[in-house]
Amino acid sequence: MTENGIELAVEDGKVVGKHTDTGETIPIELGETSAEPLTAGESGIGPDADIVIVSPDDDWHRAVGDENDPVEDALVYVLPGEHEVRRRTLVTSHCAFVGVGDATLSYPDVHQATLTSDVGTGDVTVEVDDASEFEVGRGIVLFGPDREEKAGRNTHHTHVTDISGNALELNEAVRGSAAEFDEGDVCAQTHSAIATRIDEVSSENIHVRNLTFDGGGRDADAPADFTVAFTYVFGDDGGSVRDCVMRDFHSEGISNQRGTSRELRNNTVRNVAYNALHVGVWSDGTEVIGNWIEDCDGTGIYISDDTNHMTIQSNDVIDCRGSPSPEVPSAYQSAVGGIGDFDTGSGEGGSGGNHENTVKHNHIDLTGASAGGIEARNTVDNRFVDNRIQIGTGYGIEADGVSDSAITGNKIMIEDGEPGDYCIRTASACENLTISGNTLLSDEGSSGCIRVDLSESLVADNALSAPGRYPMWIGRRARHVATSSGTTTSRKVPA
């Protein structure tokens, strides 16, 4: 690959330039990131990894890979310009995608059609009412019209190998625990840009850095599912997504399921129709730090079942609505716009709760939305510390079935509250929950600053300002230790 008399080459695992006349070696700048540029031999990328340099003039899938040619043991440098990713780039382990300067991966249009016959486990043909805009090689996802119990993951993201009239031939059979679809259900041609197989459990060291992902528009009518994201990684250990921009997409930005010791840092996710960042079931040791998230229909940072030893720190979440488009299954919807919901899972590998997570120094501004700031459900030994939360209508922090945890040092303000809105509230019984050192300001429309109901909790030393009905509502089992200061005094009322 030669540009302006300079040929790109690789020496000692790094990209360099070679002057075609003199042979002189010229260092190539790999773009500014907050971390050292990845090179072969670093971050789990083997010293003998393949080096791939892809330019906008290349066919992305011929240069990099796709469903039929997975990427493994490779370091992919993406040169400046726009690269169209028309199919899923399948990755396995020990690979990295590094943007050189201003490199953008663009996403093709989403097409969908209606099934004209039933589809079930084992089928390799899908018949639709209009296949004219579908393409060979692109993935499909099947959905029920009500999106209940028919999430796209049940197809395991098969892709189209042939089109005959309105019949789509698939590369593998439809499968899954609930993979039964009816005439009238939806077939959508959509995929993740960079992804592992959905059931891959042994991947490791997958890195994505300094890339822009452009979905071309939110397209709220397109199906959204956590298995369709700009980057979808399942079971990855030691991977990272850093310094990326993800914008204008019909589903999630980053979806990381399972895995250990991963890092999501300094990314910008804007204008997506589902959750911006999704740390999924049975993850351990994930760091979510320094991300900017804005204008998303779902939750800014969505935390699924049994996620443990996680740090969520110094993120900005602005105007995320916690109510994805109707195309999202209701089972995956949440009323929290900021960070949550840390629920307890019951499936294989479940730990019985979300343990030892820390949520600190985050800024959540939902004054342009009607949603909650932080929600914690069925968690054990978690800390919610020194967060700044501004709410229009909703709650600041909600604890539901939380034990051995602390909500301390947070600054929370409700600006356009309604009855039932509190800065901090418990939704069901909590045990050994400490609420202390918080500065809370509610408005006249909300119910107050704190509601602790049917919970064994220590409520102490909070600064309250509440012109509403109840500055503090303390139920029968709560242990209330004054003092609270501010324009009002606290009062205890029967639960």
Number of C-alpha atoms within 10 A of each C-alpha: 10 12 10 7 12 18 16 19 18 13 9 11 19 17 20 18 21 20 16 15 8 7 11 10 16 14 11 14 12 20 15 14 17 11 10 9 17 21 22 22 14 14 17 21 24 17 14 13 18 17 20 17 20 21 18 16 10 13 14 20 18 10 13 22 18 23 22 13 13 17 24 19 22 23 28 22 24 28 22 17 15 18 21 17 22 22 25 28 23 22 25 22 22 25 27 29 21 27 28 23 17 15 22 25 24 17 23 18 15 20 17 23 21 21 24 18 14 14 20 18 16 12 15 17 19 22 22 22 16 15 19 12 11 21 19 14 19 21 25 26 25 32 32 23 17 14 22 13 16 21 24 25 22 23 26 21 28 25 26 23 15 15 18 9 12 17 18 22 20 22 18 17 16 22 19 17 11 14 23 19 21 17 14 17 21 22 24 20 25 30 29 28 24 22 27 25 21 18 12 12 17 12 21 22 21 28 24 21 26 27 25 22 25 19 24 15 16 19 18 19 14 22 32 31 24 24 28 27 30 27 23 25 33 25 24 27 25 20 28 23 23 24 23 23 20 26 26 21 28 29 35 31 34 26 24 28 24 23 26 22 17 26 21 23 24 22 26 20 28 22 24 31 33 35 36 32 26 23 26 23 26 23 28 23 19 26 20 23 21 20 26 20 29 22 24 31 26 30 36 36 26 24 24 22 26 26 31 25 18 25 18 22 21 19 26 20 27 23 24 37 27 27 24 25 21 16 21 26 22 15 10 17 17 20 21 29 35 35 26 25 26 29 22 22 19 12 12 7 11 16 16 16 22 32 24 19 23 20 21 21 20 24 21 27 23 28 20 15 20 22 26 32 33 26 25 25 23 23 28 25 19 24 19 22 20 21 23 20 26 24 29 22 24 29 31 33 25 26 24 20 19 26 23 17 24 21 23 21 20 25 20 27 24 29 19 17 24 19 14 14 26 35 34 25 24 24 18 16 20 26 18 18 27 20 24 20 19 24 23 26 23 29 21 16 19 26 24 31 33 27 24 29 22 18 24 20 27 19 24 18 17 23 20 24 22 27 18 19 15 22 28 25 23 24 19 16 16 23 18 19 12 13 13 22 14 14 12 16 16 22 11 15 12 8 13
